[in-house]
Amino acid sequence: MFNKILVPTDASEYSRRAFKMALDLARTFHSEIELLFITYVPEAYWGYSIAANLIIPPEQLEEGGELVLDTTLEGMDVDGVKITRKKIEGHPAARIASETEREEIDLVVMGSHGYGPLAGSMLGSVSQGVLQRVKCPVLIVK
C-alpha cells in the first residue's frame, strides 16, 4: 500500500515523533523511508534583494543538514527499514510537494509543528502548505 514514505525533518521533537510513526508504518507495509531535510533558503521567502546579505557558505549548510538528519535518527531503532537520507534547498512546503512527485511518494508523515526561520509566527505553516500542495495522503503527527 505505501511503498515509499517521505518524512521531512527539522530535528524537532515533532519531526522525531513523525519519524518514529513512519518507522512503524514502514515495518507494517514493508516500505522504504526517505528522510528529508530542506535547507532554508532566505530568497525562497523574501526575494533575492533582502537575502543578498545573508550568504551562508555551502559547507556550513551541508554540515547543518547532516546534523539535522543525524539528530532525527539518534536513538531510533531503524533495523529492517531501508532509509534514504536526502538534503535539498528551498521553500519547505513547495520542495516537499515536488519531492513527492519526483520520487513517487505514497505517504508523507510529518510533525504538526517545526522550528523554521520564523518559529513564533510560522508554527504549523509547513504542514498546512504540504496539505494544500501534495496529491498523496499526509499523516500529521502531534
Chimera marker file (.cmm) of the C-alpha trace (Angstrom):
<marker_set name="trace">
<marker id="1" x="0.000" y="0.000" z="0.000" r="1" g="1" b="0" radius="0.5"/>
<marker id="2" x="2.709" y="2.501" z="0.968" r="1" g="1" b="0" radius="0.5"/>
<marker id="3" x="5.910" y="1.645" z="-0.898" r="1" g="1" b="0" radius="0.5"/>
<marker id="4" x="7.670" y="4.955" z="-0.240" r="1" g="1" b="0" radius="0.5"/>
<marker id="5" x="7.172" y="7.173" z="2.794" r="1" g="1" b="0" radius="0.5"/>
<marker id="6" x="8.578" y="10.693" z="2.922" r="1" g="1" b="0" radius="0.5"/>
<marker id="7" x="9.476" y="12.142" z="6.327" r="1" g="1" b="0" radius="0.5"/>
<marker id="8" x="10.535" y="15.796" z="6.253" r="1" g="1" b="0" radius="0.5"/>
<marker id="9" x="12.583" y="16.691" z="9.332" r="1" g="1" b="0" radius="0.5"/>
<marker id="10" x="13.979" y="19.687" z="11.149" r="1" g="1" b="0" radius="0.5"/>
<marker id="11" x="15.100" y="17.524" z="14.124" r="1" g="1" b="0" radius="0.5"/>
<marker id="12" x="12.377" y="18.982" z="16.347" r="1" g="1" b="0" radius="0.5"/>
<marker id="13" x="10.562" y="16.671" z="18.759" r="1" g="1" b="0" radius="0.5"/>
<marker id="14" x="7.567" y="16.765" z="16.389" r="1" g="1" b="0" radius="0.5"/>
<marker id="15" x="9.737" y="15.573" z="13.494" r="1" g="1" b="0" radius="0.5"/>
<marker id="16" x="11.216" y="12.789" z="15.600" r="1" g="1" b="0" radius="0.5"/>
<marker id="17" x="7.721" y="11.615" z="16.582" r="1" g="1" b="0" radius="0.5"/>
<marker id="18" x="6.724" y="11.621" z="12.923" r="1" g="1" b="0" radius="0.5"/>
<marker id="19" x="9.820" y="9.609" z="12.028" r="1" g="1" b="0" radius="0.5"/>
<marker id="20" x="9.048" y="7.064" z="14.751" r="1" g="1" b="0" radius="0.5"/>
<marker id="21" x="5.496" y="6.695" z="13.386" r="1" g="1" b="0" radius="0.5"/>
<marker id="22" x="6.882" y="6.317" z="9.852" r="1" g="1" b="0" radius="0.5"/>
<marker id="23" x="9.206" y="3.550" z="11.065" r="1" g="1" b="0" radius="0.5"/>
<marker id="24" x="6.227" y="1.665" z="12.495" r="1" g="1" b="0" radius="0.5"/>
<marker id="25" x="4.300" y="2.086" z="9.241" r="1" g="1" b="0" radius="0.5"/>
<marker id="26" x="7.321" y="1.088" z="7.157" r="1" g="1" b="0" radius="0.5"/>
<marker id="27" x="7.661" y="-2.151" z="9.097" r="1" g="1" b="0" radius="0.5"/>
<marker id="28" x="3.945" y="-2.882" z="8.733" r="1" g="1" b="0" radius="0.5"/>
<marker id="29" x="3.790" y="-2.175" z="4.992" r="1" g="1" b="0" radius="0.5"/>
<marker id="30" x="7.388" y="-3.162" z="4.099" r="1" g="1" b="0" radius="0.5"/>
<marker id="31" x="8.010" y="0.392" z="2.916" r="1" g="1" b="0" radius="0.5"/>
<marker id="32" x="11.145" y="2.399" z="2.442" r="1" g="1" b="0" radius="0.5"/>
<marker id="33" x="11.574" y="5.824" z="4.027" r="1" g="1" b="0" radius="0.5"/>
<marker id="34" x="13.064" y="8.964" z="2.564" r="1" g="1" b="0" radius="0.5"/>
<marker id="35" x="14.227" y="11.183" z="5.419" r="1" g="1" b="0" radius="0.5"/>
<marker id="36" x="14.341" y="14.703" z="4.017" r="1" g="1" b="0" radius="0.5"/>
<marker id="37" x="15.928" y="17.876" z="5.311" r="1" g="1" b="0" radius="0.5"/>
<marker id="38" x="15.216" y="21.085" z="3.450" r="1" g="1" b="0" radius="0.5"/>
<marker id="39" x="17.767" y="23.818" z="3.893" r="1" g="1" b="0" radius="0.5"/>
<marker id="40" x="16.029" y="27.098" z="4.476" r="1" g="1" b="0" radius="0.5"/>
<marker id="41" x="16.920" y="29.451" z="1.650" r="1" g="1" b="0" radius="0.5"/>
<marker id="42" x="16.009" y="33.071" z="2.517" r="1" g="1" b="0" radius="0.5"/>
<marker id="43" x="15.176" y="34.039" z="-1.068" r="1" g="1" b="0" radius="0.5"/>
<marker id="44" x="12.502" y="31.358" z="-1.060" r="1" g="1" b="0" radius="0.5"/>
<marker id="45" x="10.637" y="33.573" z="1.417" r="1" g="1" b="0" radius="0.5"/>
<marker id="46" x="11.630" y="37.167" z="0.798" r="1" g="1" b="0" radius="0.5"/>
<marker id="47" x="13.280" y="37.545" z="-2.589" r="1" g="1" b="0" radius="0.5"/>
<marker id="48" x="16.862" y="37.932" z="-3.683" r="1" g="1" b="0" radius="0.5"/>
<marker id="49" x="17.344" y="41.580" z="-2.735" r="1" g="1" b="0" radius="0.5"/>
<marker id="50" x="16.866" y="41.067" z="1.006" r="1" g="1" b="0" radius="0.5"/>
<marker id="51" x="18.695" y="37.728" z="1.040" r="1" g="1" b="0" radius="0.5"/>
<marker id="52" x="21.803" y="39.154" z="-0.630" r="1" g="1" b="0" radius="0.5"/>
<marker id="53" x="23.335" y="39.994" z="2.758" r="1" g="1" b="0" radius="0.5"/>
<marker id="54" x="22.602" y="36.547" z="4.229" r="1" g="1" b="0" radius="0.5"/>
<marker id="55" x="25.193" y="34.405" z="2.482" r="1" g="1" b="0" radius="0.5"/>
<marker id="56" x="25.912" y="31.111" z="4.234" r="1" g="1" b="0" radius="0.5"/>
<marker id="57" x="28.837" y="29.028" z="2.960" r="1" g="1" b="0" radius="0.5"/>
<marker id="58" x="27.710" y="25.779" z="1.260" r="1" g="1" b="0" radius="0.5"/>
<marker id="59" x="29.848" y="23.654" z="3.577" r="1" g="1" b="0" radius="0.5"/>
<marker id="60" x="28.082" y="25.160" z="6.601" r="1" g="1" b="0" radius="0.5"/>
<marker id="61" x="24.696" y="24.322" z="5.052" r="1" g="1" b="0" radius="0.5"/>
<marker id="62" x="25.906" y="20.782" z="4.327" r="1" g="1" b="0" radius="0.5"/>
<marker id="63" x="27.107" y="20.276" z="7.916" r="1" g="1" b="0" radius="0.5"/>
<marker id="64" x="23.846" y="21.649" z="9.314" r="1" g="1" b="0" radius="0.5"/>
<marker id="65" x="21.792" y="19.300" z="7.147" r="1" g="1" b="0" radius="0.5"/>
<marker id="66" x="23.839" y="16.294" z="8.216" r="1" g="1" b="0" radius="0.5"/>
<marker id="67" x="23.433" y="17.281" z="11.864" r="1" g="1" b="0" radius="0.5"/>
<marker id="68" x="19.639" y="17.517" z="11.490" r="1" g="1" b="0" radius="0.5"/>
<marker id="69" x="19.455" y="14.099" z="9.820" r="1" g="1" b="0" radius="0.5"/>
<marker id="70" x="21.763" y="12.551" z="12.434" r="1" g="1" b="0" radius="0.5"/>
<marker id="71" x="19.745" y="14.068" z="15.283" r="1" g="1" b="0" radius="0.5"/>
<marker id="72" x="16.487" y="12.745" z="13.837" r="1" g="1" b="0" radius="0.5"/>
<marker id="73" x="17.949" y="9.232" z="13.606" r="1" g="1" b="0" radius="0.5"/>
<marker id="74" x="19.611" y="9.346" z="17.027" r="1" g="1" b="0" radius="0.5"/>
<marker id="75" x="18.317" y="6.629" z="19.343" r="1" g="1" b="0" radius="0.5"/>
<marker id="76" x="15.799" y="5.288" z="16.805" r="1" g="1" b="0" radius="0.5"/>
<marker id="77" x="15.516" y="1.584" z="16.007" r="1" g="1" b="0" radius="0.5"/>
<marker id="78" x="15.864" y="1.552" z="12.228" r="1" g="1" b="0" radius="0.5"/>
<marker id="79" x="16.618" y="-2.157" z="11.822" r="1" g="1" b="0" radius="0.5"/>
<marker id="80" x="14.843" y="-3.736" z="8.895" r="1" g="1" b="0" radius="0.5"/>
<marker id="81" x="13.827" y="-0.442" z="7.254" r="1" g="1" b="0" radius="0.5"/>
<marker id="82" x="15.531" y="0.974" z="4.178" r="1" g="1" b="0" radius="0.5"/>
<marker id="83" x="16.188" y="4.655" z="4.799" r="1" g="1" b="0" radius="0.5"/>
<marker id="84" x="17.449" y="7.165" z="2.274" r="1" g="1" b="0" radius="0.5"/>
<marker id="85" x="18.798" y="10.442" z="3.633" r="1" g="1" b="0" radius="0.5"/>
<marker id="86" x="18.343" y="13.473" z="1.429" r="1" g="1" b="0" radius="0.5"/>
<marker id="87" x="19.099" y="17.203" z="1.669" r="1" g="1" b="0" radius="0.5"/>
<marker id="88" x="17.686" y="19.825" z="-0.689" r="1" g="1" b="0" radius="0.5"/>
<marker id="89" x="17.258" y="23.613" z="-0.635" r="1" g="1" b="0" radius="0.5"/>
<marker id="90" x="14.254" y="25.883" z="-0.968" r="1" g="1" b="0" radius="0.5"/>
<marker id="91" x="10.827" y="26.658" z="0.417" r="1" g="1" b="0" radius="0.5"/>
<marker id="92" x="9.870" y="23.632" z="2.578" r="1" g="1" b="0" radius="0.5"/>
<marker id="93" x="6.227" y="23.095" z="1.553" r="1" g="1" b="0" radius="0.5"/>
<marker id="94" x="6.943" y="23.569" z="-2.154" r="1" g="1" b="0" radius="0.5"/>
<marker id="95" x="10.010" y="21.316" z="-2.080" r="1" g="1" b="0" radius="0.5"/>
<marker id="96" x="8.166" y="18.596" z="-0.160" r="1" g="1" b="0" radius="0.5"/>
<marker id="97" x="5.403" y="18.700" z="-2.773" r="1" g="1" b="0" radius="0.5"/>
<marker id="98" x="7.849" y="18.479" z="-5.671" r="1" g="1" b="0" radius="0.5"/>
<marker id="99" x="9.736" y="15.654" z="-3.943" r="1" g="1" b="0" radius="0.5"/>
<marker id="100" x="6.538" y="13.613" z="-3.587" r="1" g="1" b="0" radius="0.5"/>
<marker id="101" x="6.034" y="13.846" z="-7.359" r="1" g="1" b="0" radius="0.5"/>
<marker id="102" x="9.654" y="13.245" z="-8.341" r="1" g="1" b="0" radius="0.5"/>
<marker id="103" x="10.159" y="10.252" z="-6.033" r="1" g="1" b="0" radius="0.5"/>
<marker id="104" x="6.623" y="8.827" z="-6.427" r="1" g="1" b="0" radius="0.5"/>
<marker id="105" x="5.971" y="9.050" z="-2.691" r="1" g="1" b="0" radius="0.5"/>
<marker id="106" x="2.890" y="7.206" z="-1.424" r="1" g="1" b="0" radius="0.5"/>
<marker id="107" x="2.645" y="8.847" z="2.013" r="1" g="1" b="0" radius="0.5"/>
<marker id="108" x="4.088" y="11.908" z="3.746" r="1" g="1" b="0" radius="0.5"/>
<marker id="109" x="4.485" y="11.637" z="7.522" r="1" g="1" b="0" radius="0.5"/>
<marker id="110" x="5.396" y="14.884" z="9.224" r="1" g="1" b="0" radius="0.5"/>
<marker id="111" x="5.216" y="16.712" z="12.507" r="1" g="1" b="0" radius="0.5"/>
<marker id="112" x="2.436" y="19.149" z="13.209" r="1" g="1" b="0" radius="0.5"/>
<marker id="113" x="4.913" y="21.872" z="14.144" r="1" g="1" b="0" radius="0.5"/>
<marker id="114" x="8.532" y="22.642" z="13.446" r="1" g="1" b="0" radius="0.5"/>
<marker id="115" x="11.137" y="25.216" z="14.171" r="1" g="1" b="0" radius="0.5"/>
<marker id="116" x="11.609" y="27.081" z="10.939" r="1" g="1" b="0" radius="0.5"/>
<marker id="117" x="13.097" y="30.528" z="10.415" r="1" g="1" b="0" radius="0.5"/>
<marker id="118" x="10.153" y="32.376" z="11.960" r="1" g="1" b="0" radius="0.5"/>
<marker id="119" x="9.266" y="29.854" z="14.657" r="1" g="1" b="0" radius="0.5"/>
<marker id="120" x="6.986" y="32.109" z="16.659" r="1" g="1" b="0" radius="0.5"/>
<marker id="121" x="4.681" y="33.087" z="13.812" r="1" g="1" b="0" radius="0.5"/>
<marker id="122" x="5.091" y="30.179" z="11.390" r="1" g="1" b="0" radius="0.5"/>
<marker id="123" x="4.466" y="27.107" z="13.562" r="1" g="1" b="0" radius="0.5"/>
<marker id="124" x="2.450" y="24.655" z="11.557" r="1" g="1" b="0" radius="0.5"/>
<marker id="125" x="2.612" y="26.601" z="8.297" r="1" g="1" b="0" radius="0.5"/>
<marker id="126" x="4.746" y="23.991" z="6.512" r="1" g="1" b="0" radius="0.5"/>
<marker id="127" x="2.281" y="21.229" z="7.411" r="1" g="1" b="0" radius="0.5"/>
<marker id="128" x="-0.595" y="23.340" z="6.132" r="1" g="1" b="0" radius="0.5"/>
<marker id="129" x="1.291" y="24.157" z="2.932" r="1" g="1" b="0" radius="0.5"/>
<marker id="130" x="2.048" y="20.493" z="2.319" r="1" g="1" b="0" radius="0.5"/>
<marker id="131" x="-1.598" y="19.527" z="2.854" r="1" g="1" b="0" radius="0.5"/>
<marker id="132" x="-2.618" y="22.061" z="0.205" r="1" g="1" b="0" radius="0.5"/>
<marker id="133" x="0.016" y="21.017" z="-2.353" r="1" g="1" b="0" radius="0.5"/>
<marker id="134" x="0.509" y="17.235" z="-2.336" r="1" g="1" b="0" radius="0.5"/>
<marker id="135" x="-1.649" y="14.626" z="-4.035" r="1" g="1" b="0" radius="0.5"/>
<marker id="136" x="-0.715" y="11.677" z="-1.826" r="1" g="1" b="0" radius="0.5"/>
<marker id="137" x="-2.001" y="11.093" z="1.733" r="1" g="1" b="0" radius="0.5"/>
<marker id="138" x="-0.368" y="13.124" z="4.511" r="1" g="1" b="0" radius="0.5"/>
<marker id="139" x="-0.193" y="11.970" z="8.122" r="1" g="1" b="0" radius="0.5"/>
<marker id="140" x="0.361" y="14.820" z="10.571" r="1" g="1" b="0" radius="0.5"/>
<marker id="141" x="1.823" y="13.645" z="13.887" r="1" g="1" b="0" radius="0.5"/>
<marker id="142" x="1.345" y="15.687" z="17.079" r="1" g="1" b="0" radius="0.5"/>
<link id1="1" id2="2" r="1" g="1" b="0" radius="0.2"/>
<link id1="2" id2="3" r="1" g="1" b="0" radius="0.2"/>
<link id1="3" id2="4" r="1" g="1" b="0" radius="0.2"/>
<link id1="4" id2="5" r="1" g="1" b="0" radius="0.2"/>
<link id1="5" id2="6" r="1" g="1" b="0" radius="0.2"/>
<link id1="6" id2="7" r="1" g="1" b="0" radius="0.2"/>
<link id1="7" id2="8" r="1" g="1" b="0" radius="0.2"/>
<link id1="8" id2="9" r="1" g="1" b="0" radius="0.2"/>
<link id1="9" id2="10" r="1" g="1" b="0" radius="0.2"/>
<link id1="10" id2="11" r="1" g="1" b="0" radius="0.2"/>
<link id1="11" id2="12" r="1" g="1" b="0" radius="0.2"/>
<link id1="12" id2="13" r="1" g="1" b="0" radius="0.2"/>
<link id1="13" id2="14" r="1" g="1" b="0" radius="0.2"/>
<link id1="14" id2="15" r="1" g="1" b="0" radius="0.2"/>
<link id1="15" id2="16" r="1" g="1" b="0" radius="0.2"/>
<link id1="16" id2="17" r="1" g="1" b="0" radius="0.2"/>
<link id1="17" id2="18" r="1" g="1" b="0" radius="0.2"/>
<link id1="18" id2="19" r="1" g="1" b="0" radius="0.2"/>
<link id1="19" id2="20" r="1" g="1" b="0" radius="0.2"/>
<link id1="20" id2="21" r="1" g="1" b="0" radius="0.2"/>
<link id1="21" id2="22" r="1" g="1" b="0" radius="0.2"/>
<link id1="22" id2="23" r="1" g="1" b="0" radius="0.2"/>
<link id1="23" id2="24" r="1" g="1" b="0" radius="0.2"/>
<link id1="24" id2="25" r="1" g="1" b="0" radius="0.2"/>
<link id1="25" id2="26" r="1" g="1" b="0" radius="0.2"/>
<link id1="26" id2="27" r="1" g="1" b="0" radius="0.2"/>
<link id1="27" id2="28" r="1" g="1" b="0" radius="0.2"/>
<link id1="28" id2="29" r="1" g="1" b="0" radius="0.2"/>
<link id1="29" id2="30" r="1" g="1" b="0" radius="0.2"/>
<link id1="30" id2="31" r="1" g="1" b="0" radius="0.2"/>
<link id1="31" id2="32" r="1" g="1" b="0" radius="0.2"/>
<link id1="32" id2="33" r="1" g="1" b="0" radius="0.2"/>
<link id1="33" id2="34" r="1" g="1" b="0" radius="0.2"/>
<link id1="34" id2="35" r="1" g="1" b="0" radius="0.2"/>
<link id1="35" id2="36" r="1" g="1" b="0" radius="0.2"/>
<link id1="36" id2="37" r="1" g="1" b="0" radius="0.2"/>
<link id1="37" id2="38" r="1" g="1" b="0" radius="0.2"/>
<link id1="38" id2="39" r="1" g="1" b="0" radius="0.2"/>
<link id1="39" id2="40" r="1" g="1" b="0" radius="0.2"/>
<link id1="40" id2="41" r="1" g="1" b="0" radius="0.2"/>
<link id1="41" id2="42" r="1" g="1" b="0" radius="0.2"/>
<link id1="42" id2="43" r="1" g="1" b="0" radius="0.2"/>
<link id1="43" id2="44" r="1" g="1" b="0" radius="0.2"/>
<link id1="44" id2="45" r="1" g="1" b="0" radius="0.2"/>
<link id1="45" id2="46" r="1" g="1" b="0" radius="0.2"/>
<link id1="46" id2="47" r="1" g="1" b="0" radius="0.2"/>
<link id1="47" id2="48" r="1" g="1" b="0" radius="0.2"/>
<link id1="48" id2="49" r="1" g="1" b="0" radius="0.2"/>
<link id1="49" id2="50" r="1" g="1" b="0" radius="0.2"/>
<link id1="50" id2="51" r="1" g="1" b="0" radius="0.2"/>
<link id1="51" id2="52" r="1" g="1" b="0" radius="0.2"/>
<link id1="52" id2="53" r="1" g="1" b="0" radius="0.2"/>
<link id1="53" id2="54" r="1" g="1" b="0" radius="0.2"/>
<link id1="54" id2="55" r="1" g="1" b="0" radius="0.2"/>
<link id1="55" id2="56" r="1" g="1" b="0" radius="0.2"/>
<link id1="56" id2="57" r="1" g="1" b="0" radius="0.2"/>
<link id1="57" id2="58" r="1" g="1" b="0" radius="0.2"/>
<link id1="58" id2="59" r="1" g="1" b="0" radius="0.2"/>
<link id1="59" id2="60" r="1" g="1" b="0" radius="0.2"/>
<link id1="60" id2="61" r="1" g="1" b="0" radius="0.2"/>
<link id1="61" id2="62" r="1" g="1" b="0" radius="0.2"/>
<link id1="62" id2="63" r="1" g="1" b="0" radius="0.2"/>
<link id1="63" id2="64" r="1" g="1" b="0" radius="0.2"/>
<link id1="64" id2="65" r="1" g="1" b="0" radius="0.2"/>
<link id1="65" id2="66" r="1" g="1" b="0" radius="0.2"/>
<link id1="66" id2="67" r="1" g="1" b="0" radius="0.2"/>
<link id1="67" id2="68" r="1" g="1" b="0" radius="0.2"/>
<link id1="68" id2="69" r="1" g="1" b="0" radius="0.2"/>
<link id1="69" id2="70" r="1" g="1" b="0" radius="0.2"/>
<link id1="70" id2="71" r="1" g="1" b="0" radius="0.2"/>
<link id1="71" id2="72" r="1" g="1" b="0" radius="0.2"/>
<link id1="72" id2="73" r="1" g="1" b="0" radius="0.2"/>
<link id1="73" id2="74" r="1" g="1" b="0" radius="0.2"/>
<link id1="74" id2="75" r="1" g="1" b="0" radius="0.2"/>
<link id1="75" id2="76" r="1" g="1" b="0" radius="0.2"/>
<link id1="76" id2="77" r="1" g="1" b="0" radius="0.2"/>
<link id1="77" id2="78" r="1" g="1" b="0" radius="0.2"/>
<link id1="78" id2="79" r="1" g="1" b="0" radius="0.2"/>
<link id1="79" id2="80" r="1" g="1" b="0" radius="0.2"/>
<link id1="80" id2="81" r="1" g="1" b="0" radius="0.2"/>
<link id1="81" id2="82" r="1" g="1" b="0" radius="0.2"/>
<link id1="82" id2="83" r="1" g="1" b="0" radius="0.2"/>
<link id1="83" id2="84" r="1" g="1" b="0" radius="0.2"/>
<link id1="84" id2="85" r="1" g="1" b="0" radius="0.2"/>
<link id1="85" id2="86" r="1" g="1" b="0" radius="0.2"/>
<link id1="86" id2="87" r="1" g="1" b="0" radius="0.2"/>
<link id1="87" id2="88" r="1" g="1" b="0" radius="0.2"/>
<link id1="88" id2="89" r="1" g="1" b="0" radius="0.2"/>
<link id1="89" id2="90" r="1" g="1" b="0" radius="0.2"/>
<link id1="90" id2="91" r="1" g="1" b="0" radius="0.2"/>
<link id1="91" id2="92" r="1" g="1" b="0" radius="0.2"/>
<link id1="92" id2="93" r="1" g="1" b="0" radius="0.2"/>
<link id1="93" id2="94" r="1" g="1" b="0" radius="0.2"/>
<link id1="94" id2="95" r="1" g="1" b="0" radius="0.2"/>
<link id1="95" id2="96" r="1" g="1" b="0" radius="0.2"/>
<link id1="96" id2="97" r="1" g="1" b="0" radius="0.2"/>
<link id1="97" id2="98" r="1" g="1" b="0" radius="0.2"/>
<link id1="98" id2="99" r="1" g="1" b="0" radius="0.2"/>
<link id1="99" id2="100" r="1" g="1" b="0" radius="0.2"/>
<link id1="100" id2="101" r="1" g="1" b="0" radius="0.2"/>
<link id1="101" id2="102" r="1" g="1" b="0" radius="0.2"/>
<link id1="102" id2="103" r="1" g="1" b="0" radius="0.2"/>
<link id1="103" id2="104" r="1" g="1" b="0" radius="0.2"/>
<link id1="104" id2="105" r="1" g="1" b="0" radius="0.2"/>
<link id1="105" id2="106" r="1" g="1" b="0" radius="0.2"/>
<link id1="106" id2="107" r="1" g="1" b="0" radius="0.2"/>
<link id1="107" id2="108" r="1" g="1" b="0" radius="0.2"/>
<link id1="108" id2="109" r="1" g="1" b="0" radius="0.2"/>
<link id1="109" id2="110" r="1" g="1" b="0" radius="0.2"/>
<link id1="110" id2="111" r="1" g="1" b="0" radius="0.2"/>
<link id1="111" id2="112" r="1" g="1" b="0" radius="0.2"/>
<link id1="112" id2="113" r="1" g="1" b="0" radius="0.2"/>
<link id1="113" id2="114" r="1" g="1" b="0" radius="0.2"/>
<link id1="114" id2="115" r="1" g="1" b="0" radius="0.2"/>
<link id1="115" id2="116" r="1" g="1" b="0" radius="0.2"/>
<link id1="116" id2="117" r="1" g="1" b="0" radius="0.2"/>
<link id1="117" id2="118" r="1" g="1" b="0" radius="0.2"/>
<link id1="118" id2="119" r="1" g="1" b="0" radius="0.2"/>
<link id1="119" id2="120" r="1" g="1" b="0" radius="0.2"/>
<link id1="120" id2="121" r="1" g="1" b="0" radius="0.2"/>
<link id1="121" id2="122" r="1" g="1" b="0" radius="0.2"/>
<link id1="122" id2="123" r="1" g="1" b="0" radius="0.2"/>
<link id1="123" id2="124" r="1" g="1" b="0" radius="0.2"/>
<link id1="124" id2="125" r="1" g="1" b="0" radius="0.2"/>
<link id1="125" id2="126" r="1" g="1" b="0" radius="0.2"/>
<link id1="126" id2="127" r="1" g="1" b="0" radius="0.2"/>
<link id1="127" id2="128" r="1" g="1" b="0" radius="0.2"/>
<link id1="128" id2="129" r="1" g="1" b="0" radius="0.2"/>
<link id1="129" id2="130" r="1" g="1" b="0" radius="0.2"/>
<link id1="130" id2="131" r="1" g="1" b="0" radius="0.2"/>
<link id1="131" id2="132" r="1" g="1" b="0" radius="0.2"/>
<link id1="132" id2="133" r="1" g="1" b="0" radius="0.2"/>
<link id1="133" id2="134" r="1" g="1" b="0" radius="0.2"/>
<link id1="134" id2="135" r="1" g="1" b="0" radius="0.2"/>
<link id1="135" id2="136" r="1" g="1" b="0" radius="0.2"/>
<link id1="136" id2="137" r="1" g="1" b="0" radius="0.2"/>
<link id1="137" id2="138" r="1" g="1" b="0" radius="0.2"/>
<link id1="138" id2="139" r="1" g="1" b="0" radius="0.2"/>
<link id1="139" id2="140" r="1" g="1" b="0" radius="0.2"/>
<link id1="140" id2="141" r="1" g="1" b="0" radius="0.2"/>
<link id1="141" id2="142" r="1" g="1" b="0" radius="0.2"/>
</marker_set>
